[in-house]
Amino acid sequence: YRVAIAPQGVEQSVENNAVVVSSKILESRVRVLMVAGSPDADLAYLRRILEADSNLDLEVAVVNRSGDGTVRTLLGRPEERKLVILVDLPQAVLAGQPEQHLTRFVEGGGSLLVIGGEQALNRGYAFSPLSRVLPLLCLQAPNTLHTGAFPLQVMAGPARHPIMRLTNDPFADQAAWEVLPPLLAYQINGGSRPGATVLAWHPTERV
């Protein structure tokens, strides 16, 4: 679509009077599987955000005390989804067939989002086949989560990656990122893998 307004008499320039926007019509809703190691605030927040999007068909599973059989069964069929999200999921739940299936899913073009925590992105992940499709190197430590407030650092100006751009105005984007509340924890790691793109980083922590 091209949206435009007529030139006004007081304008210095009319170059920004029109904008072209696009819309993609989906054949069906995007199927998303979200699996969490425990029910917590991160899971609740993500669930609210994703369920509010009418384009998504969200299925949520949480590991419980009775075992992880259901979760492992769902993870054994990642190809039925467009996106799989792991929220602080212990590697023990992924061990064996699930991690093999997920690895092939990503290598075949599937999308995987891994959110860390006390149980994830640690020694178990470092030795998992899944590690070869993660964009960072996991450390061989039982717990790599560090707490402490810090401001997120994002590349400034036109060099900012498109996925991190909020608008077409780099100055407005920079102001928005600068007023973002501090994050409260981060996962230490061994750095990014060759070919990975770093989108944001801790201001002082280094690998």
N, CA, C and O of each residue as an XYZ file, in Angstrom:
828
protein
N       0.845     -1.181      0.000
C       0.000      0.000      0.000
C       0.884      1.237      0.000
O       1.939      1.262      0.634
N       0.437      2.269     -0.724
C       1.115      3.562     -0.679
C       0.165      4.557     -0.038
O      -0.929      4.807     -0.544
N       0.596      5.121      1.082
C      -0.225      6.074      1.824
C       0.419      7.454      1.691
O       1.614      7.611      1.938
N      -0.374      8.450      1.300
C       0.192      9.778      1.072
C      -0.780     10.858      1.503
O      -1.994     10.655      1.523
N      -0.214     12.026      1.852
C      -1.031     13.205      2.130
C      -0.622     14.297      1.149
O       0.518     14.337      0.686
N      -1.548     15.165      0.846
C      -1.274     16.249     -0.107
C      -0.288     17.244      0.505
O      -0.297     17.460      1.717
N       0.554     17.845     -0.320
C       1.500     18.848      0.187
C       0.773     20.003      0.878
O      -0.283     20.447      0.427
N       1.351     20.476      1.968
C       0.806     21.605      2.712
C       1.648     22.845      2.404
O       2.843     22.739      2.129
N       1.030     23.993      2.452
C       1.719     25.213      2.044
C       2.947     25.563      2.863
O       3.859     26.214      2.352
N       2.994     25.146      4.124
C       4.099     25.555      4.992
C       5.234     24.544      5.016
O       6.195     24.719      5.765
N       5.145     23.509      4.226
C       6.166     22.457      4.282
C       7.460     22.869      3.593
O       7.444     23.500      2.536
N       8.588     22.499      4.212
C       9.899     22.727      3.611
C      10.215     21.644      2.582
O      10.915     21.896      1.601
N       9.690     20.430      2.813
C       9.955     19.311      1.915
C       8.728     18.402      1.890
O       8.027     18.260      2.891
N       8.483     17.796      0.744
C       7.346     16.873      0.624
C       7.812     15.436      0.460
O       7.010     14.548      0.167
N       9.116     15.203      0.649
C       9.672     13.864      0.442
C       9.108     12.841      1.417
O       9.027     11.655      1.096
N       8.716     13.295      2.616
C       8.204     12.347      3.621
C       6.678     12.355      3.695
O       6.105     11.924      4.696
N       6.018     12.841      2.648
C       4.545     12.877      2.641
C       3.912     11.555      2.229
O       2.693     11.399      2.294
N       4.736     10.609      1.808
C       4.213      9.311      1.375
C       5.057      8.194      1.974
O       6.262      8.338      2.180
N       4.397      7.090      2.245
C       5.097      5.918      2.769
C       4.485      4.672      2.131
O       3.278      4.605      1.898
N       5.330      3.698      1.859
C       4.875      2.432      1.302
C       4.944      1.377      2.390
O       6.002      1.181      2.987
N       3.847      0.699      2.658
C       3.803     -0.358      3.662
C       3.293     -1.629      2.997
O       2.553     -1.577      2.015
N       3.696     -2.763      3.541
C       3.286     -4.034      2.958
C       2.538     -4.870      3.984
O       2.686     -4.682      5.191
N       1.749     -5.779      3.488
C       0.988     -6.683      4.334
C       1.081     -8.083      3.758
O       0.918     -8.278      2.553
N       1.342     -9.053      4.611
C       1.429    -10.437      4.161
C       0.222    -11.209      4.677
O      -0.040    -11.224      5.880
N      -0.503    -11.840      3.783
C      -1.674    -12.626      4.155
C      -1.229    -14.069      4.388
O      -0.743    -14.729      3.470
N      -1.393    -14.545      5.597
C      -0.960    -15.897      5.946
C      -2.006    -16.913      5.500
O      -3.208    -16.662      5.586
N      -1.531    -18.072      5.020
C      -2.445    -19.144      4.641
C      -3.158    -19.710      5.867
O      -4.309    -20.137      5.790
N      -2.460    -19.705      6.986
C      -3.038    -20.194      8.239
C      -2.250    -19.586      9.385
O      -1.213    -18.961      9.161
N      -2.724    -19.758     10.594
C      -2.013    -19.228     11.748
C      -0.683    -19.963     11.939
O      -0.574    -21.158     11.663
N       0.317    -19.230     12.414
C       1.644    -19.803     12.633
C       1.623    -20.643     13.917
O       1.267    -20.151     14.988
N       2.007    -21.906     13.789
C       2.002    -22.799     14.945
C       3.288    -22.632     15.747
O       4.390    -22.718     15.205
N       3.129    -22.394     17.040
C       4.258    -22.154     17.935
C       4.147    -23.098     19.129
O       3.080    -23.242     19.726
N       5.260    -23.733     19.463
C       5.334    -24.575     20.658
C       6.266    -23.919     21.662
O       7.416    -23.622     21.338
N       5.782    -23.690     22.884
C       6.607    -23.126     23.950
C       6.683    -24.130     25.095
O       5.661    -24.549     25.638
N       7.912    -24.510     25.454
C       8.139    -25.504     26.497
C       8.985    -24.879     27.594
O      10.023    -24.282     27.308
N       8.559    -25.007     28.845
C       9.255    -24.383     29.968
C       9.640    -25.407     31.022
O       8.963    -26.419     31.205
N      10.738    -25.125     31.709
C      11.187    -26.010     32.768
C      10.357    -25.898     34.023
O      10.311    -26.829     34.827
N       9.698    -24.761     34.200
C       8.849    -24.555     35.375
C       7.910    -23.386     35.102
O       8.195    -22.555     34.239
N       6.789    -23.309     35.830
C       5.879    -22.164     35.662
C       6.424    -20.952     36.421
O       6.474    -20.968     37.651
N       6.826    -19.917     35.712
C       7.373    -18.731     36.379
C       6.895    -17.465     35.674
O       6.096    -17.521     34.739
N       7.398    -16.330     36.139
C       6.943    -15.036     35.615
C       7.321    -14.859     34.144
O       6.547    -14.286     33.377
N       8.498    -15.340     33.741
C       8.913    -15.217     32.339
C       7.942    -15.950     31.428
O       7.532    -15.431     30.390
N       7.580    -17.164     31.827
C       6.649    -17.955     31.029
C       5.284    -17.263     30.952
O       4.684    -17.185     29.880
N       4.805    -16.768     32.079
C       3.491    -16.111     32.105
C       3.470    -14.883     31.205
O       2.493    -14.649     30.494
N       4.541    -14.103     31.234
C       4.617    -12.903     30.398
C       4.627    -13.270     28.923
O       3.859    -12.716     28.136
N       5.498    -14.207     28.546
C       5.587    -14.608     27.146
C       4.265    -15.183     26.656
O       3.850    -14.933     25.525
N       3.618    -15.944     27.504
C       2.351    -16.563     27.112
C       1.297    -15.490     26.816
O       0.572    -15.589     25.826
N       1.212    -14.470     27.669
C       0.248    -13.391     27.439
C       0.520    -12.677     26.124
O      -0.405    -12.392     25.363
N       1.803    -12.386     25.857
C       2.176    -11.673     24.646
C       1.816    -12.480     23.399
O       1.245    -11.943     22.450
N       2.150    -13.765     23.406
C       1.934    -14.592     22.222
C       0.457    -14.919     22.016
O      -0.014    -14.979     20.880
N      -0.270    -15.130     23.103
C      -1.694    -15.441     22.971
C      -2.483    -14.235     22.467
O      -3.577    -14.392     21.925
N      -1.936    -13.041     22.643
C      -2.625    -11.831     22.182
C      -2.482    -11.634     20.670
O      -3.171    -10.799     20.084
N      -1.589    -12.404     20.041
C      -1.367    -12.283     18.602
C      -2.272    -13.266     17.868
O      -2.085    -14.478     17.968
N      -3.236    -12.754     17.142
C      -4.209    -13.612     16.459
C      -3.602    -14.409     15.312
O      -4.235    -15.326     14.788
N      -2.372    -14.062     14.918
C      -1.712    -14.800     13.836
C      -1.055    -16.088     14.327
O      -0.604    -16.904     13.523
N      -1.000    -16.269     15.647
C      -0.281    -17.402     16.210
C      -1.237    -18.440     16.791
O      -2.281    -18.106     17.351
N      -0.854    -19.697     16.643
C      -1.540    -20.821     17.279
C      -0.560    -21.396     18.287
O       0.320    -22.179     17.931
N      -0.716    -21.005     19.553
C       0.273    -21.312     20.590
C      -0.113    -22.539     21.396
O      -1.255    -22.683     21.833
N       0.868    -23.428     21.586
C       0.718    -24.566     22.487
C       1.813    -24.471     23.542
O       2.982    -24.281     23.209
N       1.440    -24.603     24.814
C       2.378    -24.436     25.917
C       2.448    -25.722     26.733
O       1.421    -26.327     27.039
N       3.660    -26.134     27.081
C       3.863    -27.304     27.924
C       4.893    -26.963     28.996
O       5.875    -26.270     28.729
N       4.659    -27.458     30.214
C       5.554    -27.190     31.335
C       5.932    -28.518     31.984
O       5.075    -29.372     32.211
N       7.216    -28.685     32.279
C       7.673    -29.882     32.976
C       7.104    -29.856     34.386
O       7.205    -28.841     35.075
N       6.507    -30.960     34.822
C       5.938    -31.000     36.166
C       6.507    -32.169     36.951
O       7.329    -32.932     36.444
N       6.066    -32.299     38.183
C       6.628    -33.315     39.083
C       6.335    -34.738     38.640
O       7.070    -35.663     38.988
N       5.280    -34.916     37.887
C       4.909    -36.262     37.462
C       5.778    -36.770     36.319
O       5.641    -37.918     35.897
N       6.673    -35.920     35.815
C       7.575    -36.338     34.758
C       7.500    -35.439     33.546
O       6.710    -34.496     33.501
N       8.331    -35.739     32.564
C       8.406    -34.907     31.382
C       8.019    -35.666     30.113
O       8.421    -35.278     29.016
N       7.252    -36.731     30.247
C       6.867    -37.541     29.099
C       6.129    -36.762     28.038
O       6.429    -36.888     26.850
N       5.160    -35.954     28.452
C       4.388    -35.166     27.502
C       5.267    -34.164     26.776
O       5.155    -33.986     25.563
N       6.147    -33.507     27.533
C       7.041    -32.511     26.947
C       7.958    -33.163     25.919
O       8.142    -32.630     24.825
N       8.531    -34.306     26.262
C       9.441    -34.996     25.344
C       8.698    -35.445     24.077
O       9.258    -35.415     22.981
N       7.454    -35.854     24.232
C       6.666    -36.253     23.059
C       6.455    -35.073     22.123
O       6.601    -35.204     20.908
N       6.110    -33.912     22.694
C       5.898    -32.716     21.871
C       7.189    -32.279     21.185
O       7.170    -31.880     20.020
N       8.305    -32.352     21.900
C       9.585    -31.950     21.327
C      10.064    -32.933     20.268
O      10.959    -32.618     19.484
N       9.482    -34.101     20.243
C       9.844    -35.093     19.236
C       9.229    -34.819     17.884
O       9.535    -35.507     16.910
N       8.342    -33.796     17.808
C       7.687    -33.461     16.545
C       7.800    -31.966     16.246
O       6.790    -31.319     15.968
N       9.007    -31.410     16.299
C       9.129    -29.959     16.084
C       8.753    -29.520     14.674
O       8.365    -28.370     14.465
N       8.865    -30.426     13.707
C       8.584    -30.051     12.317
C       7.128    -29.668     12.093
O       6.787    -29.131     11.039
N       6.263    -29.937     13.074
C       4.856    -29.559     12.957
C       4.637    -28.087     13.293
O       3.523    -27.579     13.163
N       5.699    -27.398     13.726
C       5.600    -25.982     14.093
C       6.541    -25.126     13.252
O       7.461    -25.631     12.608
N       6.292    -23.840     13.273
C       7.196    -22.889     12.636
C       8.253    -22.404     13.627
O       9.376    -22.071     13.249
N       7.866    -22.374     14.902
C       8.757    -21.856     15.927
C       8.629    -22.697     17.190
O       7.525    -23.032     17.619
N       9.786    -23.036     17.787
C       9.831    -23.711     19.085
C      10.572    -22.796     20.050
O      11.659    -22.307     19.741
N       9.977    -22.566     21.226
C      10.580    -21.716     22.250
C      10.874    -22.575     23.479
O       9.986    -23.254     23.995
N      12.111    -22.543     23.939
C      12.504    -23.244     25.161
C      12.752    -22.202     26.238
O      13.611    -21.335     26.077
N      12.009    -22.278     27.335
C      12.127    -21.300     28.426
C      12.758    -21.976     29.639
O      12.101    -22.737     30.349
N      14.039    -21.691     29.870
C      14.780    -22.259     31.010
C      14.521    -23.767     31.139
O      14.150    -24.260     32.204
N      14.722    -24.464     30.057
C      14.446    -25.897     30.023
C      15.715    -26.687     30.306
O      16.714    -26.498     29.612
N      15.708    -27.579     31.316
C      16.897    -28.386     31.611
C      17.274    -29.271     30.429
O      16.403    -29.793     29.734
N      18.575    -29.437     30.204
C      19.011    -30.265     29.089
C      18.586    -31.713     29.269
O      18.421    -32.434     28.285
N      18.406    -32.150     30.511
C      17.991    -33.528     30.763
C      16.653    -33.847     30.099
O      16.407    -34.987     29.705
N      15.797    -32.845     29.976
C      14.505    -33.047     29.315
C      14.691    -33.231     27.813
O      13.904    -33.916     27.159
N      15.738    -32.615     27.275
C      16.003    -32.680     25.845
C      16.833    -33.893     25.451
O      16.883    -34.250     24.274
N      17.483    -34.528     26.412
C      18.462    -35.575     26.130
C      17.908    -36.675     25.233
O      16.779    -37.136     25.400
N      18.751    -37.083     24.263
C      18.348    -38.180     23.383
C      17.617    -37.698     22.144
O      18.072    -36.787     21.453
N      16.471    -38.324     21.869
C      15.728    -38.028     20.651
C      15.264    -36.579     20.535
O      15.389    -36.006     19.453
N      14.725    -35.943     21.608
C      14.256    -34.557     21.451
C      15.326    -33.603     20.934
O      15.057    -32.808     20.034
N      16.550    -33.671     21.495
C      17.586    -32.748     21.036
C      18.044    -33.067     19.614
O      18.433    -32.169     18.868
N      17.998    -34.344     19.240
C      18.329    -34.710     17.865
C      17.289    -34.148     16.894
O      17.631    -33.591     15.851
N      16.011    -34.305     17.258
C      14.927    -33.783     16.416
C      15.001    -32.262     16.295
O      14.830    -31.714     15.206
N      15.256    -31.581     17.417
C      15.334    -30.114     17.394
C      16.504    -29.636     16.553
O      16.386    -28.654     15.820
N      17.637    -30.329     16.658
C      18.810    -29.953     15.874
C      18.516    -30.058     14.386
O      18.842    -29.146     13.626
N      17.908    -31.150     13.962
C      17.555    -31.315     12.546
C      16.506    -30.290     12.117
O      16.524    -29.808     10.985
N      15.593    -29.963     13.030
C      14.559    -28.962     12.759
C      15.195    -27.621     12.416
O      14.799    -26.977     11.444
N      16.184    -27.195     13.210
C      16.844    -25.909     12.969
C      17.690    -25.972     11.707
O      17.675    -25.044     10.898
N      18.424    -27.059     11.537
C      19.270    -27.195     10.343
C      18.433    -27.218      9.067
O      18.921    -26.869      7.993
N      17.173    -27.628      9.188
C      16.273    -27.644      8.031
C      15.536    -26.333      7.813
O      14.693    -26.240      6.921
N      15.842    -25.314      8.618
C      15.229    -24.001      8.437
C      14.203    -23.626      9.482
O      13.621    -22.545      9.402
N      13.958    -24.495     10.474
C      13.016    -24.183     11.543
C      13.569    -23.124     12.482
O      14.783    -22.940     12.578
N      12.675    -22.431     13.172
C      13.083    -21.360     14.083
C      13.052    -21.834     15.532
O      12.084    -22.448     15.981
N      14.132    -21.537     16.254
C      14.257    -21.940     17.662
C      14.678    -20.735     18.482
O      15.655    -20.063     18.154
N      13.932    -20.462     19.560
C      14.284    -19.406     20.504
C      14.574    -20.067     21.843
O      13.712    -20.746     22.401
N      15.788    -19.872     22.365
C      16.177    -20.449     23.648
C      16.341    -19.324     24.655
O      17.166    -18.430     24.468
N      15.555    -19.369     25.723
C      15.630    -18.374     26.792
C      16.280    -19.029     27.997
O      15.839    -20.084     28.451
N      17.316    -18.410     28.508
C      18.105    -19.004     29.583
C      17.442    -18.929     30.948
O      16.252    -18.641     31.073
N      18.251    -19.196     31.967
C      17.778    -19.217     33.346
C      18.684    -20.102     34.171
O      19.799    -20.415     33.753
N      18.222    -20.506     35.326
C      19.050    -21.312     36.223
C      19.310    -22.718     35.695
O      20.277    -23.365     36.098
N      18.435    -23.201     34.778
C      18.543    -24.587     34.338
C      19.035    -24.749     32.905
O      19.213    -25.875     32.440
N      19.255    -23.653     32.205
C      19.547    -23.733     30.767
C      20.862    -23.060     30.398
O      21.466    -22.353     31.204
N      21.297    -23.299     29.146
C      22.511    -22.702     28.597
C      23.712    -22.911     29.517
O      24.467    -21.983     29.809
N      23.864    -24.147     29.962
C      24.922    -24.499     30.894
C      25.718    -25.688     30.360
O      25.774    -25.913     29.151
N      26.338    -26.450     31.276
C      27.174    -27.584     30.892
C      26.399    -28.610     30.067
O      26.927    -29.154     29.097
N      25.151    -28.875     30.448
C      24.348    -29.826     29.699
C      24.180    -29.400     28.258
O      24.281    -30.225     27.351
N      23.923    -28.121     28.034
C      23.770    -27.609     26.679
C      25.095    -27.638     25.918
O      25.116    -27.854     24.706
N      26.204    -27.420     26.638
C      27.514    -27.396     25.982
C      27.839    -28.742     25.339
O      28.493    -28.787     24.298
N      27.385    -29.846     25.956
C      27.677    -31.180     25.439
C      26.526    -31.754     24.613
O      26.604    -32.892     24.150
N      25.470    -30.983     24.427
C      24.312    -31.455     23.673
C      24.519    -31.265     22.170
O      25.177    -30.308     21.762
N      23.969    -32.160     21.336
C      24.008    -31.934     19.887
C      23.361    -30.606     19.501
O      23.681    -30.030     18.461
N      22.454    -30.128     20.341
C      21.770    -28.864     20.070
C      22.742    -27.686     20.046
O      22.457    -26.646     19.452
N      23.900    -27.861     20.702
C      24.858    -26.749     20.798
C      25.344    -26.289     19.436
O      25.718    -25.128     19.270
N      25.342    -27.199     18.449
C      25.886    -26.796     17.148
C      24.958    -25.873     16.358
O      25.376    -25.291     15.357
N      23.710    -25.732     16.794
C      22.809    -24.801     16.118
C      22.510    -23.577     16.977
O      21.699    -22.738     16.585
N      23.147    -23.460     18.136
C      22.986    -22.264     18.965
C      23.997    -21.211     18.519
O      25.100    -21.571     18.108
N      23.660    -19.929     18.586
C      24.574    -18.886     18.110
C      25.670    -18.524     19.107
O      26.516    -17.682     18.807
N      25.670    -19.142     20.284
C      26.701    -18.856     21.276
C      27.316    -20.153     21.786
O      26.756    -21.236     21.619
N      28.477    -20.016     22.407
C      29.179    -21.149     22.996
C      28.801    -21.243     24.473
O      29.025    -20.301     25.233
N      28.232    -22.367     24.876
C      27.835    -22.556     26.273
C      29.035    -22.989     27.109
O      29.857    -23.788     26.658
N      29.132    -22.468     28.311
C      30.225    -22.818     29.212
C      29.934    -24.136     29.924
O      28.778    -24.511     30.115
N      30.987    -24.821     30.309
C      30.841    -26.102     31.001
C      30.717    -25.868     32.506
O      31.555    -26.312     33.291
N      29.654    -25.162     32.888
C      29.381    -24.863     34.295
C      27.940    -25.273     34.590
O      27.081    -25.164     33.715
N      27.660    -25.743     35.807
C      26.302    -26.193     36.116
C      25.268    -25.077     36.099
O      24.102    -25.321     35.787
N      25.678    -23.854     36.430
C      24.754    -22.716     36.432
C      25.491    -21.495     35.913
O      26.468    -21.058     36.522
N      25.039    -20.938     34.797
C      25.718    -19.789     34.189
C      24.921    -18.497     34.335
O      25.272    -17.480     33.736
N      23.851    -18.531     35.126
C      23.021    -17.340     35.316
C      23.619    -16.432     36.387
O      23.906    -16.876     37.498
N      23.801    -15.166     36.046
C      24.289    -14.165     36.988
C      23.209    -13.100     37.156
O      22.635    -12.639     36.170
N      22.931    -12.710     38.389
C      21.931    -11.674     38.646
C      22.623    -10.338     38.897
O      23.776    -10.291     39.325
N      21.904     -9.263     38.624
C      22.439     -7.924     38.786
C      21.936     -7.030     37.667
O      22.039     -7.392     36.495
N      21.398     -5.877     38.007
C      20.801     -4.985     37.012
C      21.860     -4.381     36.097
O      22.957     -4.043     36.544
N      21.525     -4.247     34.809
C      22.439     -3.636     33.848
C      21.649     -3.105     32.653
O      20.602     -3.656     32.316
N      22.136     -2.041     32.006
C      21.468     -1.523     30.798
C      21.920     -2.311     29.579
O      23.114     -2.554     29.407
N      20.996     -2.706     28.748
C      21.315     -3.449     27.534
C      21.972     -2.520     26.520
O      21.511     -1.399     26.308
N      23.040     -2.986     25.902
C      23.732     -2.211     24.878
C      23.329     -2.717     23.490
O      23.397     -3.915     23.213
N      22.910     -1.792     22.625
C      22.468     -2.129     21.273
C      23.214     -1.250     20.288
O      23.460     -0.076     20.562
N      23.574     -1.809     19.147
C      24.259     -1.030     18.117
C      23.438      0.206     17.761
O      22.222      0.120     17.585
N      24.098      1.341     17.656
C      23.389      2.597     17.406
C      23.358      2.941     15.924
O      24.176      2.456     15.141
N      22.402      3.786     15.551
C      22.340      4.353     14.209
C      21.968      3.367     13.125
O      21.385      2.320     13.404
N      22.305      3.698     11.877
C      21.934      2.860     10.730
C      22.539      1.460     10.779
O      22.034      0.541     10.134
N      23.633      1.294     11.549
C      24.278     -0.023     11.643
C      23.448     -1.010     12.464
O      23.723     -2.210     12.446
N      22.429     -0.517     13.187
C      21.602     -1.417     14.000
C      20.940     -2.459     13.116
O      20.426     -2.145     12.042
N      20.959     -3.700     13.578
C      20.377     -4.795     12.809
C      18.878     -4.548     12.602
O      18.211     -4.051     13.509
N      18.339     -4.886     11.425
C      16.912     -4.623     11.157
C      15.966     -5.207     12.196
O      14.919     -4.622     12.474
N      16.320     -6.356     12.774
C      15.410     -6.977     13.743
C      15.305     -6.149     15.024
O      14.360     -6.316     15.795
N      16.268     -5.260     15.252
C      16.272     -4.422     16.445
C      15.731     -3.011     16.177
O      15.663     -2.185     17.087
N      15.350     -2.743     14.928
C      14.818     -1.415     14.600
C      13.333     -1.356     14.941
O      12.575     -2.263     14.599
N      12.931     -0.309     15.602
C      11.545     -0.143     16.036
C      10.741      0.697     15.053
O       9.545      0.476     14.866
N      11.407      1.659     14.429
C      10.758      2.560     13.469
C      11.736      2.824     12.334
O      12.799      2.207     12.264
N      11.373      3.741     11.449
C      12.287      4.162     10.382
C      13.157      5.339     10.815
O      13.947      5.852     10.024
N      13.014      5.762     12.056
C      13.756      6.912     12.570
C      14.828      6.424     13.539
O      14.495      6.028     14.656
N      16.114      6.437     13.148
C      17.168      5.935     14.039
C      17.294      6.721     15.336
O      17.696      6.168     16.359
N      16.946      8.033     15.300
C      17.040      8.837     16.519
C      15.933      8.456     17.510
O      16.176      8.375     18.714
N      14.723      8.224     17.001
C      13.629      7.790     17.865
C      13.925      6.403     18.436
O      13.628      6.128     19.598
N      14.507      5.538     17.619
C      14.882      4.204     18.083
C      15.893      4.285     19.214
O      15.759      3.603     20.230
N      16.911      5.127     19.029
C      17.951      5.253     20.039
C      17.361      5.741     21.361
O      17.730      5.255     22.429
N      16.448      6.700     21.282
C      15.817      7.215     22.501
C      15.009      6.124     23.188
O      15.007      6.027     24.415
N      14.318      5.297     22.393
C      13.507      4.220     22.970
C      14.379      3.183     23.670
O      14.046      2.725     24.763
N      15.499      2.809     23.039
C      16.386      1.825     23.670
C      17.020      2.388     24.947
O      17.240      1.653     25.910
N      17.312      3.692     24.952
C      17.978      4.293     26.109
C      17.074      4.383     27.333
O      17.569      4.416     28.459
N      15.747      4.425     27.130
C      14.847      4.511     28.288
C      14.339      3.134     28.707
O      13.510      3.025     29.611
N      14.833      2.085     28.054
C      14.447      0.735     28.440
C      14.901      0.457     29.878
O      16.050      0.747     30.212
N      14.039     -0.095     30.737
C      14.462     -0.412     32.106
C      15.621     -1.399     32.084
O      15.759     -2.161     31.127
N      16.453     -1.400     33.118
C      17.591     -2.340     33.141
C      17.115     -3.787     33.208
O      16.063     -4.084     33.773
N      17.905     -4.676     32.623
C      17.654     -6.108     32.778
C      18.227     -6.551     34.113
O      19.126     -5.910     34.657
N      17.707     -7.644     34.636
C      18.038     -8.032     36.011
C      18.954     -9.242     36.111
O      19.414     -9.573     37.204
N      19.230     -9.911     34.989
C      20.116    -11.077     35.029
C      20.642    -11.346     33.634
O      20.066    -10.890     32.646
N      21.725    -12.080     33.553
C      22.292    -12.435     32.258
C      22.987    -13.791     32.364
O      23.330    -14.253     33.453
N      23.183    -14.409     31.212
C      23.801    -15.721     31.124
C      25.236    -15.558     30.622
O      25.451    -15.061     29.516
N      26.213    -15.969     31.422
C      27.593    -15.897     30.933
C      27.798    -17.003     29.906
O      27.173    -18.061     29.991
N      28.676    -16.757     28.933
C      28.890    -17.721     27.858
C      30.277    -17.551     27.281
O      31.031    -16.665     27.684
N      30.601    -18.405     26.342
C      31.927    -18.383     25.740
C      32.030    -17.559     24.480
O      32.996    -17.694     23.729
N      31.050    -16.705     24.232
C      31.085    -15.858     23.050
C      30.225    -16.402     21.926
O      29.650    -17.485     22.032
N      30.145    -15.641     20.853
C      29.303    -16.031     19.724
C      30.035    -17.016     18.821
O      31.264    -17.018     18.745
N      29.259    -17.850     18.142
C      29.832    -18.773     17.174
C      30.167    -18.026     15.881
O      29.550    -17.004     15.583
N      31.138    -18.527     15.112
C      31.437    -17.901     13.812
C      30.178    -17.858     12.947
O      29.458    -18.850     12.827
N      29.929    -16.714     12.357
C      28.759    -16.551     11.507
C      27.536    -16.026     12.225
O      26.562    -15.636     11.581
N      27.566    -16.009     13.565
C      26.426    -15.488     14.324
C      26.478    -13.965     14.361
O      27.556    -13.374     14.296
N      25.315    -13.334     14.464
C      25.224    -11.880     14.570
C      24.826    -11.506     15.987
O      23.782    -11.936     16.476
N      25.653    -10.707     16.647
C      25.359    -10.254     18.008
C      24.446     -9.037     17.917
O      24.807     -8.032     17.304
N      23.266     -9.125     18.523
C      22.281     -8.050     18.437
C      22.375     -7.064     19.597
O      22.098     -5.876     19.432
N      22.769     -7.562     20.776
C      22.855     -6.717     21.966
C      23.814     -7.380     22.938
O      24.111     -8.567     22.809
N      24.305     -6.611     23.921
C      25.318     -7.170     24.802
C      25.322     -6.454     26.152
O      24.734     -5.385     26.317
N      26.005     -7.082     27.109
C      26.190     -6.509     28.445
C      27.243     -5.401     28.338
O      28.215     -5.556     27.598
N      27.072     -4.294     29.057
C      27.986     -3.165     28.896
C      29.412     -3.429     29.384
O      30.350     -2.817     28.873
N      29.597     -4.321     30.355
C      30.945     -4.526     30.912
C      31.388     -5.988     30.917
O      32.585     -6.262     30.832
N      30.455     -6.927     31.013
C      30.816     -8.349     31.061
C      31.451     -8.785     29.742
O      30.953     -8.447     28.669
N      32.532     -9.523     29.823
C      33.198    -10.023     28.620
C      33.460    -11.517     28.749
O      33.605    -12.038     29.855
N      33.520    -12.199     27.613
C      33.724    -13.648     27.629
C      35.206    -13.930     27.881
O      35.613    -15.091     27.936
